[in-house]
Amino acid sequence: MIDYTKEELVELLRKNPERFNEWKADQEETDLSEVDFSGISLSETDFSNVDLNSSSFADCNLSFVNFSNSDLTSVDFTRAKVLECDFTDALLTGADCSYAEMTYCNFSDADLAGAILSETDLSNSDLTASVNLPSSRYDEDTVWPEDDLLPEDFDGSSHKDLSALQDEEDPVSEDW
């Protein structure tokens, strides 16, 4: 069995993702935390059960990628095009998905606490069984899927985040 460094694995993913999938199938644990995958295109790649904590997929094109049961804590997905990817049971706490297109994805049991979904396009993605979606950060420009793909009690139109909890400022009095 070949032992790769993180840098070698990124190169393997760029040049031969099928070989990466074969290598990964023989691994008990795969640590790809803090790896910069920015700008690469990946299709049908298996990242299931992989530690990707604090990695970057910014500006990537990802299709049919399996992220099920992966640690995606604080991962950067900004401006990424993510199509038909599986995030089942993934930990996405603090993941930055700003300006990303995450369409036709499965977020069953994915923990989205603190995920940043500002101006994210989630069209046709299944969020019905996602966890902590109301605890994510989103804005009026977030594109949500149809209501039947959202949790029952979720209201995407109420987009106040933690900044809404700030104290109201007292009116300034000019009577000194």
C-alpha positions in Angstrom: 0.0 0.0 0.0 1.3 3.4 -1.0 1.6 6.1 1.7 0.9 9.6 0.2 1.5 13.0 1.7 -1.4 15.5 1.6 0.3 17.3 -1.3 0.7 14.1 -3.3 -3.0 13.3 -2.7 -4.0 16.7 -4.1 -1.9 16.0 -7.2 -3.4 12.5 -7.5 -6.9 14.0 -7.3 -6.1 16.5 -10.0 -4.6 13.9 -12.4 -6.2 10.6 -11.5 -9.3 10.8 -9.2 -10.2 7.1 -10.0 -6.8 6.1 -8.5 -7.5 8.2 -5.4 -10.9 6.4 -4.9 -9.1 3.0 -5.2 -6.4 4.1 -2.7 -9.0 5.6 -0.3 -11.1 2.4 -0.3 -8.1 0.6 1.5 -7.8 3.3 4.2 -9.3 3.1 7.7 -8.8 6.9 8.2 -8.1 9.6 5.7 -6.9 13.0 7.0 -7.1 15.8 4.4 -7.6 18.6 7.0 -6.3 22.1 6.1 -5.7 21.1 2.4 -6.2 23.6 -0.4 -8.2 22.1 -3.2 -9.1 25.6 -4.6 -9.9 25.8 -8.3 -9.9 22.1 -9.1 -12.7 20.1 -10.8 -13.7 16.8 -9.2 -16.3 14.4 -10.3 -17.4 11.1 -8.7 -14.8 11.4 -6.0 -15.2 9.6 -2.7 -14.6 11.8 0.3 -16.9 9.7 2.6 -15.6 9.5 6.2 -12.7 11.9 5.4 -11.5 14.6 7.8 -11.5 17.7 5.6 -11.6 20.1 8.6 -10.5 23.7 7.5 -9.8 22.7 3.9 -10.7 24.9 1.0 -12.8 24.0 -2.1 -13.2 27.7 -3.1 -13.9 28.2 -6.8 -14.1 24.4 -7.4 -16.4 22.5 -9.7 -17.6 19.5 -7.8 -20.1 17.0 -9.2 -21.3 13.7 -7.8 -18.8 13.9 -4.9 -19.5 11.8 -1.9 -19.0 13.8 1.3 -21.1 11.5 3.5 -20.1 11.3 7.1 -17.2 13.6 6.6 -15.9 16.4 8.9 -16.3 19.6 6.9 -16.0 21.9 9.9 -14.9 25.4 8.7 -14.4 24.2 5.1 -14.4 27.0 2.5 -16.8 26.3 -0.4 -17.0 30.0 -1.5 -17.9 30.5 -5.1 -17.8 26.7 -5.7 -20.2 24.9 -8.1 -21.4 21.9 -6.2 -23.8 19.6 -8.3 -25.5 16.5 -7.0 -23.1 15.9 -4.1 -24.0 13.8 -1.1 -23.5 15.5 2.3 -25.4 12.8 4.3 -24.3 12.9 8.0 -21.6 15.4 7.2 -20.5 17.9 9.8 -20.7 21.4 8.1 -20.4 23.6 11.3 -18.9 26.9 10.3 -18.5 25.9 6.7 -18.4 29.0 4.4 -20.7 28.4 1.4 -21.1 32.0 0.4 -21.8 32.7 -3.3 -21.7 28.9 -4.0 -24.1 27.0 -6.2 -25.0 23.9 -4.2 -27.8 22.4 -6.4 -29.4 19.0 -6.3 -27.4 18.0 -3.2 -28.5 15.7 -0.4 -28.1 17.2 3.1 -29.8 14.4 5.1 -28.7 14.6 8.7 -26.0 17.1 7.8 -25.2 19.5 10.7 -25.4 23.0 9.4 -24.9 24.9 12.7 -23.1 28.1 11.9 -22.7 27.4 8.2 -22.6 30.5 6.1 -25.1 30.4 3.3 -25.1 34.0 2.2 -26.0 34.3 -1.4 -25.8 30.5 -1.7 -28.0 28.8 -4.4 -29.5 25.7 -2.9 -32.0 25.1 -5.7 -33.4 21.5 -5.7 -31.2 20.5 -2.8 -32.8 18.2 -0.1 -32.6 19.9 3.3 -35.7 18.2 4.8 -33.7 16.1 7.3 -30.8 18.5 7.8 -29.8 19.4 11.3 -29.5 23.0 12.8 -30.5 24.8 9.5 -32.0 27.6 11.5 -28.7 28.1 13.2 -26.9 28.8 9.9 -26.2 32.3 8.6 -28.1 33.3 5.4 -29.5 36.4 3.9 -32.2 37.6 1.5 -30.1 36.6 -1.5 -29.9 32.9 -0.4 -31.8 30.8 -3.0 -33.8 28.1 -1.2 -35.2 25.0 -2.7 -39.0 24.5 -2.8 -40.7 24.2 0.6 -41.1 20.4 0.3 -37.3 20.2 0.3 -36.9 22.3 3.5 -37.5 21.2 7.1 -41.2 21.7 8.1 -40.8 24.6 10.5 -38.0 26.4 8.6 -38.7 30.0 7.4 -35.9 31.1 5.1 -37.4 34.6 4.9 -36.4 35.4 8.5 -32.8 35.9 7.7 -31.6 37.7 10.8 -28.3 36.2 12.1 -26.2 36.8 15.2 -25.7 40.5 14.2 -29.4 41.0 14.9 -28.7 40.3 18.6 -26.7 43.5 19.0 -27.9 46.2 21.4 -30.1 48.9 20.0 -28.2 52.1 20.0 -29.6 55.0 22.1 -30.6 58.0 20.1 -27.8 60.6 20.2 -28.9 63.6 22.2 -27.4 66.9 21.4 -28.4 68.5 24.7 -25.0 68.6 26.4 
